[in-house]
Amino acid sequence: MKLRQMSVAFLINEKDEVLMLQKKSNSKFLSGLMVPIGGHMKREEIDNPYIACLREMEEETGLTTQNLSDLKLRYIVIRMKHCTEIRIQYVYFGRVLPDSQVVDSEEGQLLWIKSKDISSQNVTATTKEILDHYHNLSNAQDKVYVGSMKSLKGEPTITWALLEDWELPVRTDNVL
């Protein structure tokens, strides 16, 4: 079974719009769909999805860490594809600083979309599920969630769990 890993980012501006990439209709992957910024991780990035996210961001938008604030991992989504491939997607959320300029790439057109309007666009079920969960959290957006994609009565859905460190801190002061 193949294992594919991707790293993507939902980048939000001061108007609460999300930067999305409208893929070209002749794209090999997700043709014609509106997707978050990001893509497949290179072999040397497997241990560092953050670096993969930054690379993809610069390739697709021209944005660098100097144009961003608060870029943090928020989700890890796992799904099975055709019973032959497991996909792991690392999902970051961050803020684009005012006056930052984006540059379209060969992959498609960049669009700023009101976050509440994204679900009505031609997006993947994964994108819809992530954004719905993110918007419903209000207080817990600094946490990391793991989601497993599945079918619920024929409709795609994600079951979420909070990713937490279960181990207690190790005491080093030798106090009982």
TORROBA-208994 format. One record per residue: residue in three letters; x, y, z of N, C-alpha, C, O, CB in turn. Coordinates in steps of 0.2 Angstrom, whole numbers, padded with zeros to 4 digits, always signed. Glycine has a CB too. Layout:
BEGIN
AlaXYZXYZXYZXYZXYZ/...
This chain:
BEGIN
Met+0004-0006+0000+0000+0000+0000+0004+0006+0000+0009+0007+0004-0005+0000+0006/Lys+0003+0011-0004+0006+0017-0005+0005+0022+0001-0001+0022+0004+0005+0021-0011/Leu+0009+0026+0003+0008+0031+0008+0010+0038+0005+0016+0039+0003+0012+0030+0014/Arg+0005+0043+0004+0006+0049+0002+0005+0054+0007+0000+0054+0011+0002+0051-0005/Gln+0010+0059+0007+0009+0064+0012+0009+0071+0009+0013+0073+0004+0015+0064+0017/Met+0004+0075+0011+0004+0082+0009+0004+0087+0014+0002+0086+0020-0003+0083+0005/Ser+0006+0093+0013+0006+0099+0018+0002+0105+0014+0004+0107+0009+0013+0100+0020/Val-0003+0107+0018-0007+0113+0015-0008+0118+0020-0007+0117+0026-0013+0110+0012/Ala-0010+0124+0018-0011+0130+0022-0017+0134+0020-0018+0135+0014-0005+0135+0022/Phe-0021+0135+0025-0027+0140+0024-0024+0147+0027-0023+0148+0033-0033+0138+0028/Leu-0023+0151+0022-0020+0158+0024-0026+0163+0024-0029+0164+0019-0015+0160+0018/Ile-0026+0167+0029-0032+0171+0030-0029+0178+0030-0024+0180+0033-0036+0169+0037/Asn-0033+0183+0027-0031+0190+0027-0035+0194+0032-0039+0191+0036-0032+0193+0020/Glu-0033+0201+0032-0037+0205+0037-0044+0206+0036-0048+0208+0041-0033+0212+0037/Lys-0047+0204+0030-0054+0204+0029-0057+0197+0030-0063+0197+0029-0055+0206+0022/Asp-0054+0193+0033-0056+0186+0035-0058+0182+0029-0062+0178+0028-0062+0186+0039/Glu-0054+0183+0023-0054+0180+0017-0048+0174+0017-0043+0176+0020-0054+0184+0011/Val-0050+0169+0014-0045+0163+0014-0042+0163+0006-0046+0164+0002-0048+0157+0015/Leu-0035+0163+0006-0032+0162-0001-0033+0155-0003-0031+0150+0000-0025+0164+0000/Met-0036+0154-0009-0037+0148-0012-0034+0148-0019-0034+0153-0022-0045+0146-0012/Leu-0033+0142-0021-0030+0141-0028-0035+0137-0032-0037+0132-0031-0023+0137-0028/Gln-0037+0141-0037-0042+0138-0042-0037+0134-0047-0034+0137-0052-0046+0143-0046/Lys-0037+0127-0047-0033+0123-0051-0035+0123-0058-0041+0124-0060-0033+0116-0048/Lys-0031+0123-0063-0032+0123-0070-0036+0117-0072-0035+0111-0068-0026+0123-0074/Ser-0040+0117-0077-0044+0111-0078-0040+0105-0081-0043+0100-0081-0050+0113-0084/Asn-0034+0107-0083-0030+0101-0086-0025+0099-0081-0020+0096-0083-0027+0104-0092/Ser-0025+0101-0075-0021+0099-0070-0021+0091-0069-0027+0088-0069-0022+0102-0063/Lys-0015+0088-0067-0015+0081-0066-0019+0079-0059-0022+0074-0059-0008+0078-0066/Phe-0019+0084-0054-0021+0082-0048-0026+0087-0046-0025+0093-0046-0015+0082-0042/Leu-0032+0085-0044-0038+0090-0042-0040+0095-0047-0041+0101-0046-0036+0093-0036/Ser-0040+0093-0054-0041+0098-0059-0048+0101-0058-0053+0098-0057-0041+0094-0066/Gly-0048+0108-0059-0054+0112-0059-0056+0113-0052-0061+0117-0051-0059+0108-0063/Leu-0053+0110-0047-0056+0112-0040-0052+0118-0037-0047+0120-0039-0054+0105-0036/Met-0055+0121-0032-0052+0126-0028-0049+0122-0022-0053+0119-0018-0058+0131-0026/Val-0043+0124-0021-0039+0120-0015-0036+0125-0011-0034+0130-0013-0035+0115-0018/Pro-0034+0123-0005-0029+0127-0001-0022+0127-0004-0021+0123-0008-0029+0125+0007/Ile-0018+0131-0002-0011+0132-0004-0007+0126-0002-0008+0124+0004-0008+0138-0002/Gly-0004+0122-0006+0000+0117-0004+0000+0111-0009-0002+0112-0014-0002+0114+0003/Gly+0003+0105-0006+0004+0100-0011+0008+0094-0008+0009+0094-0002+0007+0102-0017/His+0010+0090-0012+0013+0084-0010+0020+0085-0007+0024+0090-0009+0014+0079-0016/Met+0022+0082-0002+0029+0083+0001+0034+0079-0003+0033+0073-0005+0028+0080+0009/Lys+0040+0082-0003+0045+0078-0006+0048+0074-0001+0047+0074+0005+0051+0084-0009/Arg+0052+0069-0004+0055+0063+0001+0059+0066+0006+0059+0064+0012+0059+0059-0004/Glu+0063+0071+0005+0067+0074+0010+0063+0079+0015+0066+0081+0020+0072+0079+0007/Glu+0057+0080+0014+0052+0084+0018+0048+0080+0023+0044+0082+0027+0048+0088+0014/Ile+0048+0073+0022+0044+0069+0026+0044+0070+0033+0039+0069+0036+0045+0061+0024/Asp+0050+0071+0036+0050+0072+0043+0049+0080+0045+0049+0081+0051+0057+0071+0045/Asn+0047+0084+0040+0046+0091+0042+0040+0094+0037+0042+0098+0033+0052+0095+0041/Pro+0034+0093+0039+0029+0095+0035+0028+0103+0035+0026+0106+0030+0022+0093+0037/Tyr+0031+0106+0040+0031+0113+0040+0035+0116+0034+0033+0121+0031+0034+0116+0047/Ile+0041+0113+0033+0046+0115+0028+0042+0114+0021+0043+0118+0017+0052+0112+0028/Ala+0039+0109+0020+0035+0107+0014+0030+0112+0013+0029+0115+0007+0032+0100+0015/Cys+0026+0114+0018+0021+0119+0018+0024+0126+0015+0021+0129+0011+0017+0120+0024/Leu+0030+0128+0018+0033+0134+0016+0035+0134+0009+0034+0139+0006+0039+0136+0021/Arg+0038+0128+0007+0040+0128+0000+0034+0128-0005+0035+0132-0010+0044+0121-0001/Glu+0029+0125-0003+0023+0125-0008+0020+0132-0008+0018+0134-0013+0018+0120-0005/Met+0020+0135-0002+0017+0142-0002+0021+0147-0006+0018+0151-0010+0017+0144+0006/Glu+0028+0146-0006+0032+0151-0010+0031+0149-0017+0030+0154-0021+0039+0151-0008/Glu+0031+0143-0019+0030+0141-0026+0023+0143-0029+0023+0146-0034+0031+0133-0027/Glu+0018+0143-0025+0011+0144-0027+0009+0151-0027+0004+0153-0030+0006+0139-0024/Thr+0012+0155-0022+0009+0161-0020+0015+0167-0020+0013+0173-0021+0006+0161-0014/Gly+0021+0165-0020+0026+0170-0019+0027+0172-0011+0032+0176-0010+0025+0176-0023/Leu+0022+0170-0007+0023+0172+0000+0028+0168+0004+0029+0162+0002+0016+0171+0003/Thr+0031+0172+0008+0037+0169+0013+0035+0170+0020+0030+0173+0021+0044+0171+0011/Thr+0039+0167+0024+0037+0168+0032+0037+0176+0033+0034+0177+0038+0043+0165+0036/Gln+0040+0180+0030+0040+0187+0031+0033+0190+0029+0032+0196+0032+0045+0191+0027/Asn+0029+0187+0026+0022+0189+0024+0017+0186+0029+0011+0188+0028+0021+0187+0017/Leu+0019+0182+0034+0014+0178+0038+0015+0179+0045+0021+0181+0047+0015+0171+0036/Ser+0010+0178+0049+0010+0177+0056+0006+0171+0058+0001+0170+0055+0008+0184+0059/Asp+0008+0168+0063+0004+0163+0067+0003+0157+0062-0003+0154+0063-0002+0166+0069/Leu+0008+0155+0058+0007+0149+0054+0008+0143+0059+0014+0142+0061+0012+0149+0048/Lys+0002+0139+0060+0003+0134+0065-0001+0128+0062-0006+0128+0059+0000+0136+0072/Leu+0002+0122+0064-0002+0116+0062-0008+0115+0066-0008+0116+0072+0003+0109+0064/Arg-0014+0114+0063-0020+0113+0066-0023+0107+0065-0027+0104+0070-0025+0119+0064/Tyr-0022+0103+0060-0025+0097+0058-0020+0092+0055-0016+0094+0052-0031+0098+0054/Ile-0022+0086+0056-0019+0080+0053-0024+0076+0050-0028+0073+0055-0013+0076+0057/Val-0025+0075+0044-0031+0071+0041-0028+0065+0038-0024+0066+0034-0035+0076+0036/Ile-0032+0060+0039-0029+0053+0036-0035+0050+0032-0041+0050+0035-0027+0048+0042/Arg-0034+0048+0027-0039+0045+0023-0036+0039+0018-0031+0039+0016-0043+0050+0018/Met-0041+0035+0016-0039+0029+0012-0042+0031+0005-0047+0034+0004-0042+0022+0014/Lys-0038+0030+0000-0039+0031-0007-0039+0025-0011-0034+0022-0012-0034+0036-0010/His-0045+0022-0013-0046+0016-0017-0043+0010-0014-0041+0006-0018-0042+0018-0024/Cys-0042+0010-0008-0040+0004-0004-0033+0002-0006-0030-0003-0005-0044-0002-0005/Thr-0029+0007-0009-0022+0006-0011-0017+0011-0009-0011+0010-0009-0022+0005-0019/Glu-0020+0016-0006-0016+0022-0004-0019+0025+0002-0025+0026+0003-0016+0027-0010/Ile-0014+0027+0007-0016+0030+0013-0013+0037+0012-0007+0038+0010-0013+0027+0019/Arg-0017+0042+0013-0015+0049+0012-0015+0053+0019-0020+0052+0023-0020+0053+0007/Ile-0010+0056+0020-0009+0060+0027-0008+0067+0025-0004+0069+0021-0004+0057+0031/Gln-0013+0071+0027-0013+0078+0025-0011+0083+0032-0015+0082+0036-0019+0081+0022/Tyr-0006+0086+0032-0004+0091+0037-0007+0098+0035-0006+0101+0030+0003+0091+0039/Val-0011+0101+0040-0015+0107+0038-0013+0112+0043-0014+0112+0049-0023+0105+0038/Tyr-0011+0118+0040-0009+0124+0044-0014+0129+0043-0017+0130+0037-0001+0126+0042/Phe-0014+0133+0048-0018+0140+0047-0013+0145+0049-0009+0145+0053-0025+0140+0051/Gly-0014+0151+0045-0010+0157+0047-0013+0163+0044-0018+0163+0040-0003+0156+0044/Arg-0010+0168+0046-0012+0175+0044-0007+0178+0039-0001+0178+0040-0013+0180+0050/Val-0010+0181+0034-0006+0185+0029-0006+0192+0031-0011+0195+0032-0009+0184+0022/Leu+0000+0195+0032+0001+0202+0034-0002+0207+0029-0002+0205+0023+0008+0203+0035/Pro-0005+0212+0031-0008+0217+0026-0002+0219+0021+0004+0220+0023-0010+0223+0030/Asp-0005+0221+0015+0000+0223+0010+0004+0218+0007+0009+0220+0003+0004+0229+0012/Ser+0003+0212+0009+0007+0206+0006+0004+0205-0001-0002+0205-0002+0007+0200+0010/Gln+0009+0204-0006+0007+0203-0013+0007+0196-0015+0012+0192-0013+0011+0207-0018/Val+0002+0193-0018+0003+0186-0020+0004+0186-0028+0002+0191-0031-0003+0182-0019/Val+0007+0180-0030+0009+0180-0037+0006+0173-0040+0008+0168-0037+0016+0180-0039/Asp+0002+0173-0045-0001+0167-0048+0005+0162-0050+0010+0165-0052-0006+0168-0053/Ser+0004+0156-0049+0008+0151-0052+0006+0147-0058+0000+0149-0060+0010+0146-0046/Glu+0010+0143-0060+0008+0139-0066+0002+0134-0064-0002+0132-0069+0013+0135-0069/Glu+0000+0133-0058-0005+0128-0056-0012+0131-0056-0016+0127-0056-0003+0126-0049/Gly-0012+0137-0056-0019+0140-0057-0020+0147-0054-0014+0151-0054-0024+0136-0053/Gln-0026+0149-0053-0027+0156-0051-0028+0157-0044-0032+0153-0041-0033+0159-0055/Leu-0025+0162-0040-0026+0163-0033-0032+0168-0032-0033+0173-0036-0020+0166-0030/Leu-0036+0166-0027-0042+0169-0026-0043+0170-0019-0042+0166-0015-0049+0166-0029/Trp-0045+0176-0016-0047+0177-0009-0054+0176-0009-0058+0180-0012-0045+0185-0007/Ile-0056+0172-0005-0064+0170-0004-0066+0171+0003-0062+0169+0008-0065+0162-0006/Lys-0071+0174+0004-0074+0174+0011-0075+0167+0014-0077+0163+0011-0081+0178+0011/Ser-0072+0166+0020-0072+0159+0022-0079+0156+0023-0080+0150+0022-0069+0159+0029/Lys-0084+0160+0024-0091+0157+0025-0093+0155+0018-0098+0151+0017-0096+0162+0028/Asp-0090+0157+0012-0092+0156+0005-0089+0150+0002-0091+0148-0003-0092+0162+0001/Ile-0083+0147+0006-0079+0142+0002-0083+0136+0001-0082+0132-0004-0073+0141+0007/Ser-0087+0134+0006-0091+0128+0006-0096+0127-0001-0097+0122-0003-0095+0126+0012/Ser-0098+0133-0003-0102+0133-0009-0098+0133-0016-0101+0133-0021-0106+0140-0009/Gln-0091+0133-0015-0087+0133-0021-0085+0126-0023-0088+0121-0019-0080+0137-0019/Asn-0082+0124-0028-0080+0118-0030-0074+0116-0027-0068+0116-0029-0079+0118-0038/Val-0075+0113-0020-0069+0111-0016-0070+0104-0014-0076+0101-0015-0069+0115-0010/Thr-0065+0101-0012-0065+0094-0009-0069+0093-0003-0070+0098+0001-0058+0091-0009/Ala-0072+0087-0002-0075+0086+0005-0071+0087+0011-0073+0089+0016-0078+0079+0005/Thr-0064+0085+0010-0059+0087+0015-0059+0094+0017-0059+0096+0023-0052+0084+0013/Thr-0058+0098+0012-0058+0105+0013-0064+0108+0017-0064+0112+0021-0058+0109+0006/Lys-0070+0106+0015-0077+0108+0018-0076+0105+0025-0078+0109+0030-0083+0105+0014/Glu-0075+0099+0026-0075+0097+0033-0070+0100+0038-0071+0102+0044-0073+0089+0033/Ile-0064+0102+0035-0059+0105+0039-0061+0112+0041-0061+0114+0047-0052+0106+0035/Leu-0064+0116+0036-0066+0123+0037-0072+0123+0042-0073+0127+0046-0068+0126+0031/Asp-0077+0118+0041-0082+0118+0046-0080+0117+0053-0082+0120+0057-0087+0112+0044/His-0076+0112+0054-0073+0111+0061-0069+0117+0063-0070+0119+0069-0068+0105+0061/Tyr-0065+0120+0059-0061+0126+0062-0066+0131+0064-0065+0135+0069-0057+0128+0056/His-0071+0133+0060-0076+0138+0062-0080+0137+0068-0082+0142+0071-0080+0140+0056/Asn-0081+0131+0069-0085+0129+0075-0082+0128+0081-0085+0127+0087-0089+0122+0073/Leu-0075+0129+0081-0071+0129+0087-0071+0135+0092-0070+0134+0098-0064+0127+0085/Ser-0071+0140+0089-0070+0147+0093-0064+0147+0098-0059+0151+0097-0076+0149+0096/Asn-0065+0144+0103-0060+0144+0109-0054+0140+0108-0049+0141+0111-0063+0143+0115/Ala-0055+0134+0105-0049+0129+0105-0045+0129+0098-0043+0124+0096-0053+0122+0105/Gln-0045+0134+0095-0041+0135+0088-0033+0134+0089-0030+0133+0084-0043+0141+0085/Asp-0031+0134+0095-0024+0133+0096-0022+0126+0097-0016+0124+0098-0021+0137+0102/Lys-0026+0121+0097-0025+0114+0097-0024+0111+0091-0025+0114+0085-0032+0111+0101/Val-0022+0105+0091-0021+0101+0085-0026+0095+0085-0026+0092+0090-0013+0098+0084/Tyr-0029+0094+0079-0034+0089+0079-0032+0084+0074-0029+0086+0068-0041+0092+0077/Val-0034+0078+0075-0033+0072+0070-0039+0070+0067-0044+0069+0071-0028+0066+0073/Gly-0040+0069+0061-0046+0067+0058-0046+0061+0054-0041+0061+0050-0049+0073+0054/Ser-0050+0057+0054-0051+0051+0050-0057+0052+0045-0062+0052+0047-0051+0044+0054/Met-0055+0052+0038-0060+0053+0033-0064+0046+0032-0061+0041+0032-0057+0055+0027/Lys-0071+0047+0032-0075+0041+0031-0081+0043+0027-0082+0048+0026-0076+0037+0037/Ser-0085+0038+0026-0092+0039+0023-0097+0038+0029-0097+0033+0032-0093+0034+0017/Leu-0102+0042+0029-0107+0042+0034-0114+0042+0030-0116+0047+0028-0107+0047+0039/Lys-0117+0036+0029-0123+0035+0025-0122+0038+0018-0126+0041+0015-0129+0039+0028/Gly-0116+0037+0015-0114+0038+0008-0111+0045+0008-0110+0047+0002-0120+0038+0004/Glu-0111+0049+0013-0108+0056+0013-0101+0056+0016-0100+0053+0021-0113+0061+0016/Pro-0097+0060+0013-0090+0060+0016-0090+0064+0023-0094+0069+0023-0085+0063+0011/Thr-0087+0062+0028-0086+0066+0034-0080+0064+0037-0076+0059+0035-0092+0064+0039/Ile-0078+0068+0042-0072+0067+0046-0073+0066+0053-0077+0070+0056-0067+0072+0045/Thr-0071+0061+0057-0071+0060+0064-0065+0063+0067-0059+0061+0065-0072+0052+0066/Trp-0066+0068+0071-0061+0072+0074-0059+0069+0081-0063+0067+0085-0062+0079+0075/Ala-0052+0070+0083-0050+0069+0090-0045+0074+0091-0041+0076+0087-0047+0061+0090/Leu-0044+0076+0097-0039+0081+0099-0033+0077+0100-0033+0072+0104-0041+0085+0106/Leu-0027+0080+0097-0021+0077+0098-0018+0080+0104-0016+0086+0105-0016+0078+0092/Glu-0016+0076+0109-0014+0078+0116-0008+0074+0118-0007+0068+0116-0019+0078+0121/Asp-0003+0077+0122+0002+0073+0125+0000+0070+0131-0002+0074+0136+0009+0078+0126/Trp-0001+0064+0132-0004+0060+0137+0001+0059+0143-0001+0058+0149-0006+0053+0135/Glu+0008+0060+0141+0013+0059+0147+0013+0065+0151+0013+0071+0149+0020+0058+0143/Leu+0014+0064+0158+0015+0069+0162+0022+0072+0162+0027+0068+0159+0014+0067+0170/Pro+0023+0078+0163+0030+0081+0163+0034+0077+0168+0032+0075+0173+0030+0089+0165/Val+0040+0076+0166+0045+0073+0170+0048+0078+0175+0050+0083+0173+0051+0070+0165/Arg+0048+0076+0181+0051+0081+0186+0058+0079+0187+0061+0074+0187+0047+0079+0193/Thr+0062+0085+0187+0069+0084+0188+0072+0087+0194+0078+0087+0195+0073+0088+0182/Asp+0068+0089+0199+0070+0092+0205+0070+0087+0211+0072+0089+0216+0065+0098+0207/Asn+0069+0081+0209+0070+0075+0214+0065+0076+0221+0067+0073+0226+0077+0074+0217/Val+0060+0080+0220+0055+0081+0225+0050+0076+0225+0047+0075+0220+0053+0089+0225/Leu+0048+0073+0231+0042+0068+0231+0036+0072+0232+0031+0068+0232+0044+0063+0236/
